[in-house]
Amino acid sequence: MSDIKNRDLILEAIDQLRKRKARPDIHRICNFLTRKFSIDSKDTKSDLQRCVEKEIVYKVEYKGSIS
């Protein structure tokens, strides 16, 4: 099991945003988790950063924004 508390929820948020053809940037991921699961955006940002560090998700720059 991973030590990243909201890892599965972050991955679910990314999947949902991609299905809507929305770029899954940090603001959209935070908003999704806040609305659906009442998770504080501070927690989401720190968990998302750990996911990037462990290469569970990749950080990509596209047209001047980061997804």
C-alpha positions in Angstrom: 0.0 0.0 0.0 1.2 3.5 -0.8 2.0 6.1 1.9 0.2 8.8 -0.2 -3.1 9.2 1.5 -5.2 10.5 -1.4 -3.4 8.8 -4.3 -6.4 6.8 -5.6 -8.6 9.9 -5.4 -6.1 12.0 -7.3 -5.9 9.3 -10.0 -9.7 9.2 -10.2 -9.8 13.0 -10.5 -7.3 13.0 -13.3 -9.3 10.3 -15.1 -12.6 12.2 -14.7 -11.0 15.4 -15.9 -9.5 13.7 -19.0 -12.9 12.1 -19.8 -14.3 15.6 -19.9 -11.4 16.7 -22.1 -10.3 19.1 -19.5 -6.6 19.5 -18.8 -5.9 18.0 -15.3 -3.9 20.8 -13.8 -3.5 21.3 -10.1 -6.4 23.8 -9.7 -8.9 21.5 -11.4 -7.7 18.5 -9.4 -7.9 20.4 -6.1 -11.4 21.7 -7.0 -12.6 18.2 -7.9 -11.4 16.6 -4.7 -12.8 19.5 -2.6 -16.2 19.3 -4.2 -16.5 15.5 -4.3 -14.7 14.4 -1.1 -14.2 17.6 1.0 -10.4 17.3 0.9 -8.4 20.4 1.7 -6.4 21.7 -1.3 -3.2 21.8 0.8 -3.5 18.1 1.3 -4.2 17.5 -2.3 -1.2 19.6 -3.4 1.2 17.8 -1.1 -0.1 14.4 -2.1 0.1 15.3 -5.8 3.7 16.4 -5.4 4.6 13.1 -3.8 2.8 11.3 -6.7 5.0 13.3 -9.1 8.2 12.5 -7.0 7.3 8.7 -7.0 6.5 8.9 -10.8 2.9 7.7 -10.2 1.9 10.7 -12.3 3.9 13.0 -14.6 4.2 16.7 -14.6 3.9 18.1 -18.2 4.2 21.6 -19.5 1.9 22.3 -22.5 1.2 25.7 -24.0 2.5 27.6 -21.0 0.6 25.6 -18.3 1.5 22.7 -16.2 -0.6 19.5 -16.0 
